[in-house]
Amino acid sequence: MSGPPMSLHVELLLRIAVATALGAVIGLERQIHRRPAGLRTHMLVALASATFMVISTHFVYFQHYHKDDPVTVDTSRIAASVVAGTGFLAGGAILRTGLSVQGLTTGAGLWLVSSIGLAAGGGCTRRAWARR
């Protein structure tokens, strides 16, 4: 049994790298302005989201399932869990002190970076570039 073609491995790693770079752009902006959750946090959230999405979309392929196998795989379940998990992480960044609320932008930014990671991990950036 042969493994997946090397070009697939390169493409999947590139998806993860693109997500990490896009997360870094947002994180760098936050770090420059000395905001909580800077470069490393945003990079890690994007990296993790993209990795989960790559696993989700290629799970069937790497497990060597075939069309007639008695296995049902819902690839959107992992992505949905990433959204929920990032919401939990972002919720932890939000603090309420009296009438003041802090961290809403941080939480929203983490959620945004997570969605960017999911999009890049799913190959949306490659499709956008291919149309040009």
Secondary structure as UniProt FT lines:
FT   HELIX           6..32
FT   TURN            33..34
FT   HELIX           39..62
FT   TURN            63..64
FT   TURN            67..68
FT   HELIX           76..92
FT   STRAND          95..97
FT   TURN            98..99
FT   STRAND          100..102
FT   HELIX           104..121
FT   TURN            122..123
FT   HELIX           124..131
//
